[in-house]
Amino acid sequence: MRRSPRTCLLALLALLGGLLTVTATASPAAAAPNFKAPYACGQQWTYSHHSAEVRQALDFVRTDGGGTAGSPVLASAAGTAYRYSQPSGAGNYIAVEHGGGWKTYYFHLAAFSVANGAQVAQGQQIGTTGSTGNSSGAHIHYEQLYNGVGQTIVINGQSLAPYPGSYYGKYLTSDNGCGGGGGKYWVDTFANATGYAAANTADAQGVLNAGTNYVYCKVWGARVGTASQFNHWWLRTDLDVVYAGKNGRNAYVSAYYLSRWGNDEARDNNGTVIPNC
């Protein structure tokens, strides 16, 4: 059948319109960083959510024998840290912007450990745990937000929901910063050394046997030793003997047991200073 010029023109325009039409698709949500717990490697804290809390916040308090107040607060992912103060609410707090619309909050800090606008790495200390602002006791109030909307807290890809309504129902052991200084440092120890969950003698995890051992990094902690021979440094390592129900990985052993070095020294067998965790 023969078509009129007008009909052919309309058909051509319709075809061109179809070719030029672009189907609109929604931009996918930016992938979340691999968030880690907001406190130091090897530490165990309990957490809870109060019905009056804003967004999807969780409150953390320490339960491994170390004190909550003054414990380091760590960035749970890399980003840019901004300092704020809200005396009637969040107290001293830090917001870390991670990019892609993701942000984390850390409320009620006793003190800041980074400058405003500083670039921070995952596991870097950004403050110390406190009870500033509207708070009834030392704890870390922690939030994860996407485009300003509170999200269910996810640590190492695992959701912490359903949230408990009170402490001591659920616990979380941190692996934040467990990478240490990027390698292993070999040291000689002169005796079997008890390893602990933190840089103190509150929670024994097992034993590091005497001999040549590797360590990852060091932290400053409780003094161990005598009046003339002592050390405040603690070395993160993996234990040879693990007590029942305990964790022998990333435990802390006093640098007092190093064979070759003196008071408050922490070096490997080549004399290299062991890096801070």
Backbone as JSON, one array per atom type, in Angstrom:
{
  "sequence": "MRRSPRTCLLALLALLGGLLTVTATASPAAAAPNFKAPYACGQQWTYSHHSAEVRQALDFVRTDGGGTAGSPVLASAAGTAYRYSQPSGAGNYIAVEHGGGWKTYYFHLAAFSVANGAQVAQGQQIGTTGSTGNSSGAHIHYEQLYNGVGQTIVINGQSLAPYPGSYYGKYLTSDNGCGGGGGKYWVDTFANATGYAAANTADAQGVLNAGTNYVYCKVWGARVGTASQFNHWWLRTDLDVVYAGKNGRNAYVSAYYLSRWGNDEARDNNGTVIPNC",
  "N": [[0.85, -1.18, 0.0], [0.54, 2.18, -0.78], [1.97, 4.99, 0.92], [1.19, 8.3, 2.08], [3.2, 11.32, 1.66], [3.1, 12.81, 4.03], [2.42, 10.9, 5.99], [4.63, 9.22, 5.87], [6.61, 11.0, 6.77], [5.84, 11.44, 9.44], [6.15, 8.88, 10.45], [8.91, 8.57, 10.19], [9.83, 10.56, 11.94], [8.86, 9.53, 14.34], [10.39, 7.2, 14.52], [13.0, 8.28, 14.75], [12.68, 9.65, 17.14], [12.38, 7.53, 18.9], [14.9, 6.38, 18.75], [16.43, 8.37, 19.87], [15.55, 8.56, 22.43], [16.41, 8.32, 25.8], [16.6, 6.05, 28.33], [15.87, 6.74, 31.64], [17.69, 5.98, 34.53], [17.93, 5.16, 37.95], [20.55, 6.37, 40.0], [22.87, 4.12, 41.4], [23.19, 3.36, 44.92], [26.01, 4.53, 46.67], [28.64, 2.33, 47.47], [29.08, 1.19, 50.78], [31.77, 1.98, 53.03], [34.1, -0.46, 54.39], [33.27, -0.66, 57.35], [34.69, -0.6, 60.62], [34.86, -1.46, 64.15], [34.59, 1.28, 66.5], [36.78, 1.44, 68.28], [39.79, 0.21, 69.92], [41.91, -2.41, 68.53], [41.32, -5.77, 69.48], [39.96, -5.15, 71.81], [37.03, -5.68, 73.8], [33.71, -4.65, 73.75], [30.44, -3.89, 75.0], [27.13, -3.23, 73.68], [24.26, -1.07, 73.14], [20.94, 0.09, 72.28], [18.97, 2.89, 72.78], [15.56, 3.77, 73.05], [14.99, 6.46, 72.84], [17.03, 7.48, 71.35], [18.42, 9.27, 68.57], [18.12, 8.66, 65.05], [19.85, 5.71, 64.0], [21.5, 5.01, 66.15], [24.11, 3.51, 68.16], [25.22, 2.82, 71.48], [28.31, 2.3, 73.08], [30.09, 0.54, 75.6], [32.96, -0.39, 77.51], [34.05, -3.75, 78.19], [36.13, -5.49, 78.8], [37.73, -5.41, 80.97], [39.31, -3.16, 80.91], [39.15, 0.43, 81.35], [36.32, 2.37, 80.39], [36.13, 5.21, 80.2], [38.34, 7.51, 78.81], [39.41, 5.7, 77.01], [40.83, 5.12, 73.75], [39.19, 6.49, 70.9], [38.51, 5.37, 67.71], [38.73, 6.02, 64.18], [36.33, 4.52, 62.18], [36.49, 4.1, 59.51], [38.41, 5.35, 56.74], [38.73, 8.9, 56.1], [37.62, 12.36, 56.2], [37.95, 14.29, 59.05], [35.86, 16.17, 61.19], [35.51, 18.54, 63.76], [33.24, 19.18, 66.46], [31.13, 20.87, 68.88], [28.61, 20.47, 71.23], [27.24, 21.39, 73.87], [24.76, 20.93, 75.17], [23.87, 18.57, 74.15], [25.25, 16.43, 72.1], [27.76, 16.87, 73.09], [31.34, 17.09, 73.01], [32.15, 16.21, 69.79], [32.93, 14.21, 66.88], [32.62, 14.19, 63.37], [33.14, 12.04, 60.73], [33.68, 12.23, 57.38], [33.28, 10.08, 54.74], [33.08, 9.98, 52.02], [31.11, 9.55, 49.02], [28.64, 9.99, 50.15], [28.61, 8.84, 52.65], [28.95, 8.87, 56.21], [30.24, 9.02, 59.56], [29.46, 9.32, 63.06], [30.78, 10.31, 66.26], [30.12, 10.66, 69.45], [30.18, 12.58, 72.59], [32.86, 12.88, 73.4], [35.77, 12.94, 75.47], [38.05, 14.3, 74.79], [39.58, 15.72, 71.85], [41.59, 14.18, 69.29], [42.6, 14.81, 66.85], [43.14, 17.37, 64.37], [40.75, 19.84, 63.26], [39.24, 19.1, 60.2], [41.16, 17.28, 59.43], [42.73, 14.68, 57.54], [42.05, 11.32, 58.03], [43.07, 7.98, 58.78], [41.69, 4.66, 58.56], [41.27, 3.21, 61.71], [42.82, 5.09, 62.99], [43.42, 7.09, 65.88], [40.96, 9.35, 66.95], [39.89, 10.65, 69.06], [39.13, 10.65, 72.63], [37.28, 8.52, 74.81], [34.46, 9.75, 76.55], [32.16, 11.67, 78.58], [30.85, 13.98, 77.82], [28.49, 16.66, 77.25], [25.0, 15.83, 76.92], [24.9, 13.3, 78.74], [25.01, 10.36, 80.71], [27.11, 8.89, 81.6], [30.41, 7.6, 80.83], [30.81, 6.69, 77.47], [30.78, 5.51, 74.03], [28.92, 7.05, 71.69], [27.73, 6.1, 68.68], [27.31, 6.41, 65.18], [26.23, 5.57, 61.85], [25.74, 7.08, 58.75], [23.98, 7.63, 55.69], [23.83, 9.83, 53.13], [22.84, 11.63, 55.01], [20.93, 10.21, 56.39], [20.25, 8.06, 59.04], [21.68, 4.83, 59.36], [21.34, 1.26, 59.83], [23.72, -0.08, 62.01], [26.63, -1.47, 60.69], [29.29, -3.65, 60.92], [32.34, -4.74, 59.7], [30.98, -5.73, 57.5], [28.8, -7.02, 58.62], [25.59, -6.8, 59.95], [24.58, -5.29, 63.02], [22.08, -5.47, 63.97], [19.28, -7.4, 65.24], [19.02, -4.65, 67.49], [20.08, -4.67, 70.91], [18.22, -3.68, 73.83], [19.51, -2.95, 76.11], [22.66, -2.9, 77.89], [25.17, -5.57, 77.93], [23.95, -7.67, 76.73], [24.73, -8.15, 74.14], [27.92, -8.33, 72.51], [30.97, -6.95, 71.13], [34.02, -7.55, 69.64], [36.83, -5.75, 68.69], [38.55, -5.43, 65.55], [39.81, -3.32, 64.56], [42.47, -1.55, 63.25], [44.21, -3.65, 63.5], [46.15, -4.33, 61.73], [48.62, -3.37, 62.32], [51.99, -2.26, 61.94], [52.32, -2.86, 59.28], [53.77, -5.15, 58.9], [55.8, -7.85, 60.25], [57.77, -7.92, 63.2], [60.68, -9.21, 64.48], [61.54, -10.51, 67.6], [63.42, -11.3, 70.59], [62.47, -13.01, 73.5], [62.9, -13.39, 77.01], [61.58, -15.02, 78.79], [58.59, -16.98, 79.4], [55.66, -15.19, 78.61], [52.72, -13.69, 79.76], [49.88, -12.95, 77.81], [47.6, -10.28, 77.14], [44.27, -8.85, 76.77], [44.31, -6.14, 76.41], [46.48, -3.26, 76.88], [47.26, -3.81, 79.58], [47.01, -5.59, 82.71], [44.55, -6.84, 83.01], [42.91, -8.74, 81.71], [43.7, -11.75, 81.0], [44.79, -13.61, 78.19], [46.33, -15.7, 77.27], [49.51, -17.3, 76.62], [52.71, -16.25, 75.56], [55.37, -17.99, 74.38], [58.76, -18.24, 75.6], [61.58, -17.16, 73.67], [62.32, -16.69, 70.16], [60.13, -14.49, 68.67], [57.41, -13.07, 66.73], [56.17, -9.71, 66.49], [53.65, -7.17, 65.99], [53.29, -4.37, 66.43], [53.42, -1.55, 68.74], [51.99, -0.31, 71.85], [51.42, 2.23, 74.33], [51.13, 1.6, 77.77], [50.09, 0.06, 80.86], [52.53, 0.02, 83.49], [55.08, -2.43, 83.78], [57.16, -4.51, 85.72], [60.07, -3.93, 87.79], [61.41, -1.61, 90.26], [63.83, -0.83, 89.14], [64.04, -2.08, 86.67], [61.92, -1.93, 84.04], [58.97, -1.46, 81.94], [56.77, 0.41, 79.9], [55.76, -0.07, 77.42], [53.71, -2.09, 75.3], [53.4, -5.0, 73.35], [51.83, -5.95, 70.38], [50.75, -9.12, 69.42], [50.57, -12.62, 68.4], [49.49, -15.28, 70.35], [51.08, -18.25, 71.74], [49.93, -20.13, 73.41], [46.56, -20.43, 74.18], [44.09, -19.43, 76.41], [41.1, -21.1, 77.57], [38.15, -20.09, 76.0], [39.17, -17.62, 75.35], [40.91, -15.14, 73.28], [43.61, -15.55, 71.27], [44.78, -14.08, 69.27], [46.26, -11.04, 68.22], [46.85, -10.16, 70.79], [48.26, -8.58, 73.76], [51.55, -8.25, 74.91], [53.87, -7.54, 77.45], [56.62, -5.36, 76.82], [58.62, -5.56, 78.59], [59.62, -8.13, 78.66], [61.43, -8.33, 76.59], [64.59, -9.38, 75.44], [66.88, -7.88, 74.76], [66.83, -5.14, 75.33], [66.4, -1.98, 77.15], [64.84, 0.0, 79.79], [61.62, 1.08, 78.98], [62.07, 0.74, 76.29], [61.45, -0.5, 73.01], [62.32, -2.43, 70.68], [63.14, -4.28, 67.69], [65.02, -7.32, 66.91], [66.98, -6.33, 65.23], [67.4, -3.82, 66.07], [65.58, -1.97, 65.19], [63.08, 0.41, 65.85], [60.03, -0.6, 67.06], [56.97, 0.02, 65.43], [54.28, 2.29, 66.37], [50.97, 1.15, 67.12]],
  "CA": [[0.0, 0.0, 0.0], [1.34, 3.39, -0.9], [1.7, 5.97, 1.97], [1.33, 9.7, 1.69], [4.43, 11.92, 2.19], [2.91, 13.22, 5.43], [2.47, 9.69, 6.82], [6.03, 8.78, 5.91], [7.35, 11.93, 7.6], [5.48, 11.17, 10.83], [6.77, 7.6, 10.83], [10.34, 8.8, 10.34], [10.02, 11.31, 13.18], [8.64, 8.62, 15.47], [11.57, 6.32, 14.61], [14.11, 9.05, 15.28], [12.39, 9.91, 18.55], [12.67, 6.32, 19.65], [16.35, 6.18, 18.82], [17.03, 9.4, 20.69], [15.05, 8.49, 23.79], [17.32, 7.69, 26.75], [15.87, 5.58, 29.5], [16.45, 7.25, 32.88], [17.85, 4.97, 35.57], [18.36, 5.73, 39.22], [21.95, 6.12, 40.34], [22.98, 3.16, 42.5], [23.76, 3.88, 46.16], [27.45, 4.32, 46.8], [28.97, 1.23, 48.38], [29.54, 1.62, 52.09], [33.11, 1.52, 53.41], [34.12, -1.62, 55.29], [33.37, -0.06, 58.67], [35.15, -1.4, 61.74], [34.44, -0.95, 65.45], [35.23, 2.57, 66.77], [37.71, 1.34, 69.4], [41.06, -0.41, 69.55], [42.03, -3.83, 68.21], [41.35, -6.73, 70.57], [39.1, -4.76, 72.92], [35.63, -6.13, 73.75], [32.75, -3.7, 74.29], [29.03, -4.24, 74.83], [26.42, -2.11, 73.06], [22.8, -1.04, 73.27], [20.23, 1.19, 71.62], [17.88, 3.42, 73.6], [14.44, 4.16, 72.2], [15.0, 7.91, 72.66], [18.16, 7.87, 70.52], [18.15, 9.69, 67.21], [18.59, 7.82, 63.94], [20.07, 4.29, 64.31], [22.72, 5.05, 66.95], [24.43, 2.53, 69.2], [26.13, 3.25, 72.53], [29.28, 1.26, 73.41], [30.9, 0.65, 76.82], [34.01, -1.42, 77.49], [33.76, -4.87, 79.09], [37.25, -6.44, 78.83], [38.55, -5.12, 82.13], [39.84, -1.81, 80.8], [38.19, 1.48, 81.62], [35.67, 3.02, 79.25], [36.55, 6.61, 80.17], [39.72, 7.71, 78.39], [39.83, 4.76, 75.97], [40.89, 5.76, 72.45], [38.12, 6.35, 69.91], [39.18, 5.23, 66.42], [37.95, 6.16, 62.96], [35.94, 3.19, 61.71], [36.89, 4.04, 58.11], [39.18, 6.53, 56.38], [37.93, 10.04, 55.65], [37.97, 13.69, 56.7], [37.35, 14.44, 60.39], [35.45, 17.51, 61.56], [35.26, 18.65, 65.2], [32.09, 19.99, 66.84], [30.79, 20.87, 70.29], [27.2, 20.73, 71.51], [27.19, 21.13, 75.31], [23.45, 20.47, 75.63], [23.48, 17.33, 73.48], [26.29, 15.47, 71.72], [29.03, 17.2, 73.72], [32.41, 17.13, 72.01], [31.99, 15.07, 68.88], [33.59, 14.24, 65.57], [31.99, 13.59, 62.2], [34.1, 11.67, 59.7], [33.05, 12.09, 56.07], [34.01, 9.01, 54.06], [32.86, 10.05, 50.59], [29.98, 8.8, 48.49], [27.45, 10.2, 50.98], [28.71, 8.13, 53.92], [29.49, 9.64, 57.33], [30.08, 8.42, 60.89], [29.49, 10.23, 64.2], [31.37, 9.82, 67.51], [29.65, 11.68, 70.4], [30.5, 12.63, 74.03], [34.3, 12.69, 73.57], [36.45, 13.69, 76.52], [39.02, 15.16, 74.13], [39.86, 15.46, 70.44], [42.96, 13.73, 69.03], [43.0, 15.26, 65.51], [42.75, 18.73, 64.04], [39.55, 19.97, 62.44], [39.51, 18.96, 58.78], [42.28, 16.37, 59.19], [42.52, 13.4, 56.87], [42.34, 10.25, 58.99], [43.06, 6.61, 58.27], [40.94, 3.7, 59.35], [42.03, 2.78, 62.87], [43.54, 6.2, 63.62], [42.72, 7.67, 67.02], [40.4, 10.67, 66.67], [39.47, 11.24, 70.32], [39.08, 9.74, 73.77], [35.92, 8.29, 75.29], [34.1, 10.58, 77.69], [30.74, 11.8, 78.93], [30.5, 15.37, 77.65], [27.15, 16.88, 76.72], [23.88, 15.16, 77.59], [25.35, 11.92, 78.9], [24.96, 9.93, 82.11], [28.3, 8.11, 81.9], [31.32, 7.48, 79.7], [30.47, 5.72, 76.43], [30.88, 6.0, 72.65], [27.7, 7.09, 70.89], [28.27, 5.88, 67.33], [26.3, 6.36, 64.12], [26.58, 5.51, 60.43], [24.72, 7.77, 57.98], [24.11, 7.71, 54.24], [23.11, 11.02, 52.68], [22.2, 12.26, 56.15], [19.92, 9.33, 56.98], [20.86, 7.03, 59.87], [21.62, 3.46, 58.86], [21.63, 0.2, 60.79], [25.18, -0.21, 62.14], [27.24, -2.66, 60.08], [30.72, -3.74, 61.21], [32.95, -5.82, 58.9], [29.97, -6.27, 56.6], [27.75, -7.72, 59.36], [24.68, -5.93, 60.68], [24.46, -5.53, 64.46], [20.66, -5.62, 64.29], [18.45, -6.47, 66.02], [19.73, -4.01, 68.59], [19.6, -4.92, 72.28], [17.73, -2.49, 74.51], [20.33, -2.68, 77.28], [24.01, -3.44, 77.8], [25.54, -6.9, 78.39], [23.24, -8.69, 75.98], [25.54, -8.42, 72.96], [29.29, -7.84, 72.65], [31.7, -6.85, 69.88], [35.47, -7.43, 69.77], [37.32, -4.95, 67.57], [39.77, -5.74, 64.8], [40.22, -2.06, 63.95], [43.89, -1.25, 63.45], [44.99, -4.85, 63.79], [47.19, -4.53, 60.73], [49.9, -2.96, 62.89], [52.87, -1.42, 61.15], [52.43, -3.34, 57.92], [54.61, -6.32, 58.83], [56.16, -8.5, 61.5], [59.06, -7.56, 63.75], [61.14, -10.38, 65.24], [62.15, -10.14, 68.88], [63.73, -12.38, 71.52], [61.93, -12.84, 74.84], [63.72, -14.2, 77.91], [60.74, -15.89, 79.62], [57.19, -17.05, 78.98], [54.98, -13.94, 78.95], [51.26, -13.7, 79.64], [49.31, -11.98, 76.89], [46.36, -9.71, 77.64], [43.38, -8.28, 75.75], [44.67, -4.73, 76.24], [47.81, -2.94, 77.41], [47.22, -3.86, 81.04], [46.97, -6.98, 83.18], [43.18, -7.07, 83.48], [42.19, -9.84, 81.05], [44.7, -12.66, 80.42], [44.3, -14.37, 77.04], [47.15, -16.88, 77.04], [50.94, -17.19, 76.89], [53.71, -16.22, 74.49], [56.51, -18.76, 74.87], [60.09, -17.62, 75.51], [62.31, -17.49, 72.45], [62.19, -15.7, 69.09], [58.71, -14.31, 68.35], [57.1, -11.87, 65.95], [55.17, -8.77, 67.01], [53.17, -6.29, 64.93], [53.39, -2.95, 66.74], [53.45, -1.32, 70.18], [51.14, 0.73, 72.44], [51.81, 2.63, 75.68], [50.12, 1.1, 78.7], [50.44, -0.1, 82.27], [53.93, -0.28, 83.77], [55.38, -3.79, 84.23], [58.55, -4.69, 86.1], [60.53, -3.55, 89.12], [61.8, -0.2, 90.37], [65.0, -0.55, 88.31], [63.84, -2.65, 85.35], [60.48, -1.79, 83.79], [58.6, -1.05, 80.59], [55.38, 0.8, 79.69], [55.32, -0.47, 76.09], [53.09, -3.4, 75.12], [53.59, -5.45, 71.97], [50.71, -6.74, 69.85], [51.27, -10.34, 68.82], [49.68, -13.79, 68.46], [49.99, -16.11, 71.44], [51.33, -19.67, 71.51], [48.95, -20.87, 74.22], [45.36, -19.61, 74.35], [43.22, -19.92, 77.47], [39.75, -21.47, 77.15], [37.21, -18.99, 75.86], [39.87, -16.36, 75.1], [41.36, -14.91, 71.91], [45.05, -15.43, 71.28], [45.27, -13.23, 68.18], [46.34, -9.6, 68.51], [46.93, -9.92, 72.23], [49.34, -7.67, 74.14], [52.57, -8.77, 75.82], [54.73, -6.45, 77.89], [57.97, -5.26, 76.27], [59.54, -5.9, 79.69], [60.19, -9.45, 78.39], [62.42, -8.3, 75.51], [65.9, -9.77, 75.97], [68.03, -7.06, 74.37], [66.64, -3.7, 75.46], [66.25, -1.46, 78.49], [63.6, 0.56, 80.27], [60.76, 1.79, 78.03], [62.52, 0.53, 74.92], [60.74, -1.56, 72.28], [62.98, -2.57, 69.39], [63.26, -5.67, 67.25], [66.38, -7.86, 67.07], [67.91, -5.54, 64.43], [67.48, -2.47, 66.64], [64.54, -1.11, 64.63], [62.01, 0.75, 66.77], [58.74, -1.18, 66.67], [56.05, 1.16, 65.21], [53.04, 2.38, 67.16], [49.79, 0.54, 66.49]],
  "C": [[0.89, 1.23, 0.0], [0.92, 4.4, 0.16], [1.9, 7.38, 1.44], [2.64, 10.24, 2.25], [4.3, 12.31, 3.66], [3.02, 12.03, 6.37], [3.9, 9.19, 6.96], [6.86, 9.67, 6.82], [7.08, 11.67, 9.07], [6.13, 9.88, 11.33], [8.26, 7.76, 11.06], [10.64, 9.54, 11.64], [9.84, 10.41, 14.41], [9.82, 7.69, 15.66], [12.76, 7.04, 15.21], [13.91, 9.36, 16.76], [12.68, 8.71, 19.41], [14.14, 6.08, 19.82], [17.0, 7.16, 19.78], [16.59, 9.36, 22.14], [16.05, 7.75, 24.68], [16.52, 7.31, 27.97], [16.58, 6.03, 30.75], [16.52, 6.12, 33.9], [18.36, 5.64, 36.83], [19.81, 5.39, 39.49], [22.03, 5.15, 41.49], [23.58, 3.82, 43.72], [25.24, 3.57, 46.21], [27.72, 3.21, 47.81], [29.51, 1.77, 49.69], [30.99, 1.19, 52.29], [33.0, 0.25, 54.27], [34.35, -1.1, 56.71], [33.86, -1.08, 59.7], [34.73, -0.74, 63.05], [35.21, 0.34, 65.78], [36.16, 2.57, 67.98], [38.81, 0.34, 69.05], [40.98, -1.92, 69.35], [42.1, -4.69, 69.46], [40.45, -6.38, 71.73], [37.67, -5.27, 72.7], [34.75, -5.08, 74.44], [31.35, -4.28, 74.12], [28.3, -3.01, 74.28], [24.92, -2.23, 73.26], [22.24, 0.14, 72.51], [19.06, 1.61, 72.51], [16.8, 3.99, 72.69], [14.43, 5.66, 71.93], [16.13, 8.39, 71.74], [17.7, 8.3, 69.13], [18.69, 8.66, 66.23], [18.76, 6.35, 64.39], [21.31, 4.12, 65.19], [22.85, 3.84, 67.86], [25.37, 3.19, 70.21], [27.0, 2.06, 72.93], [29.94, 1.57, 74.75], [31.82, -0.57, 76.88], [33.75, -2.49, 78.54], [34.91, -5.87, 79.21], [38.17, -6.21, 80.01], [39.19, -3.75, 82.09], [38.76, -0.78, 81.05], [37.6, 2.05, 80.35], [36.18, 4.45, 79.11], [38.03, 6.7, 79.79], [40.21, 6.74, 77.33], [39.86, 5.46, 74.61], [39.65, 5.47, 71.6], [38.78, 6.38, 68.54], [38.21, 5.48, 65.27], [37.61, 4.77, 62.43], [36.16, 3.01, 60.22], [37.64, 5.34, 57.81], [38.26, 7.66, 55.93], [38.47, 11.34, 56.18], [37.22, 13.94, 57.99], [37.06, 15.92, 60.67], [35.04, 17.53, 63.03], [34.07, 19.58, 65.46], [31.92, 19.93, 68.35], [29.34, 21.27, 70.46], [26.97, 20.43, 73.0], [25.87, 20.57, 75.81], [23.03, 19.14, 75.03], [24.63, 16.38, 73.28], [27.62, 15.73, 72.41], [30.1, 17.44, 72.68], [32.24, 15.94, 71.08], [32.7, 15.31, 67.56], [32.69, 13.57, 64.55], [33.09, 13.28, 61.19], [33.34, 11.45, 58.4], [33.91, 11.16, 55.21], [33.89, 9.07, 52.54], [31.67, 9.22, 50.17], [28.72, 8.95, 49.32], [27.51, 9.56, 52.35], [29.43, 8.97, 54.98], [29.31, 8.83, 58.61], [30.2, 9.51, 61.95], [30.06, 9.53, 65.42], [31.1, 10.9, 68.56], [30.29, 11.52, 71.78], [31.99, 12.44, 74.31], [34.83, 13.52, 74.74], [37.43, 14.68, 75.91], [39.13, 14.76, 72.66], [41.32, 15.04, 70.28], [43.45, 14.14, 67.65], [42.51, 16.68, 65.31], [41.46, 18.73, 63.22], [39.92, 19.94, 60.97], [40.64, 18.02, 58.44], [41.84, 15.15, 58.4], [42.93, 12.29, 57.83], [42.26, 8.9, 58.3], [42.14, 5.75, 59.12], [41.83, 3.21, 60.5], [42.82, 3.88, 63.55], [42.73, 6.75, 64.79], [42.26, 9.07, 66.68], [39.95, 11.37, 67.95], [39.59, 10.23, 71.45], [37.65, 9.68, 74.31], [35.64, 9.13, 76.53], [32.6, 10.61, 77.91], [30.31, 13.26, 78.82], [29.11, 15.5, 77.04], [26.1, 16.2, 77.56], [24.18, 13.67, 77.7], [25.38, 11.58, 80.38], [26.18, 9.11, 82.52], [29.13, 7.93, 80.66], [30.86, 6.38, 78.74], [30.75, 6.35, 75.07], [29.49, 5.9, 72.02], [28.15, 7.09, 69.43], [27.13, 5.75, 66.32], [26.96, 6.19, 62.76], [25.43, 6.14, 59.65], [25.04, 7.7, 56.5], [23.22, 8.83, 53.74], [22.27, 11.63, 53.8], [21.17, 11.41, 56.86], [20.63, 8.23, 57.77], [20.63, 5.64, 59.33], [21.82, 2.48, 60.01], [23.15, -0.03, 60.82], [25.64, -1.55, 61.56], [28.74, -2.6, 60.36], [31.29, -4.96, 60.47], [31.91, -6.52, 58.03], [28.82, -6.98, 57.27], [26.9, -6.73, 60.15], [24.66, -6.29, 62.16], [23.0, -5.6, 64.91], [20.31, -7.1, 64.45], [19.21, -5.93, 67.21], [19.19, -4.45, 69.94], [19.18, -3.6, 72.93], [18.51, -2.14, 75.75], [21.69, -3.31, 77.08], [24.07, -4.89, 78.29], [24.66, -8.0, 77.79], [24.01, -9.11, 74.74], [26.89, -7.73, 73.13], [29.94, -7.8, 71.27], [33.18, -6.66, 70.18], [36.02, -6.77, 68.51], [38.51, -5.6, 66.87], [40.27, -4.48, 64.08], [41.68, -1.77, 64.28], [44.76, -2.46, 63.69], [46.11, -5.1, 62.78], [48.56, -4.13, 61.22], [50.7, -2.1, 61.93], [53.12, -1.94, 59.75], [53.31, -4.57, 57.8], [54.87, -6.9, 60.2], [57.57, -8.09, 61.9], [59.49, -8.66, 64.71], [61.91, -9.93, 66.46], [62.45, -11.4, 69.68], [63.15, -12.04, 72.89], [62.61, -13.83, 75.78], [62.91, -15.15, 78.8], [59.35, -15.97, 79.01], [56.46, -15.81, 79.48], [53.48, -14.11, 78.77], [50.81, -12.6, 78.68], [47.93, -11.56, 77.36], [45.55, -9.09, 76.5], [43.69, -6.83, 75.46], [46.01, -4.5, 76.92], [47.78, -2.78, 78.92], [47.09, -5.32, 81.44], [45.57, -7.4, 83.64], [42.53, -8.32, 82.91], [43.19, -10.73, 80.32], [44.08, -13.51, 79.32], [45.08, -15.67, 76.82], [48.61, -16.56, 77.3], [51.72, -17.13, 75.58], [54.96, -16.91, 75.02], [57.81, -18.0, 74.69], [60.78, -18.07, 74.23], [62.19, -16.37, 71.44], [60.73, -15.67, 68.63], [58.53, -13.1, 67.45], [56.09, -11.02, 66.71], [54.81, -7.83, 65.86], [53.47, -4.81, 65.19], [53.34, -2.79, 68.26], [52.44, -0.24, 70.59], [51.65, 1.02, 73.85], [50.72, 2.2, 76.65], [50.64, 1.02, 80.12], [51.91, -0.48, 82.43], [54.06, -1.71, 84.29], [56.85, -3.85, 84.61], [58.83, -4.29, 87.53], [60.89, -2.08, 89.13], [62.94, 0.13, 89.41], [64.87, -1.08, 86.88], [62.34, -2.68, 85.06], [60.24, -1.43, 82.33], [57.11, -0.7, 80.57], [54.86, 0.36, 78.31], [54.74, -1.89, 76.13], [53.11, -3.74, 73.65], [52.4, -6.3, 71.54], [51.27, -7.94, 69.1], [50.21, -11.43, 68.86], [50.3, -14.79, 69.43], [50.19, -17.57, 71.04], [50.32, -20.55, 72.23], [47.77, -19.94, 74.47], [44.49, -20.23, 75.43], [41.82, -20.18, 76.93], [38.85, -20.24, 77.12], [37.85, -17.65, 75.57], [40.34, -16.29, 73.65], [42.86, -14.67, 71.91], [45.62, -14.56, 70.18], [45.21, -11.77, 68.59], [46.22, -9.31, 70.0], [48.14, -9.03, 72.52], [50.24, -8.32, 75.18], [53.5, -7.62, 76.19], [56.11, -6.52, 77.25], [59.04, -5.45, 77.35], [60.27, -7.21, 79.39], [61.18, -9.47, 77.23], [63.82, -8.53, 76.09], [66.96, -8.69, 75.81], [67.95, -5.59, 74.74], [66.3, -3.28, 76.88], [64.89, -0.88, 78.79], [62.89, 1.39, 79.18], [61.33, 1.79, 76.61], [61.72, -0.61, 74.31], [61.29, -1.6, 70.86], [63.01, -4.04, 69.0], [64.73, -6.1, 67.35], [67.42, -7.13, 66.23], [68.09, -4.13, 64.98], [66.46, -1.51, 66.09], [63.46, -0.85, 65.68], [60.7, 0.18, 66.24], [57.72, -0.06, 66.54], [54.86, 1.13, 66.16], [51.89, 1.75, 66.39], [48.85, 1.63, 65.96]]
}
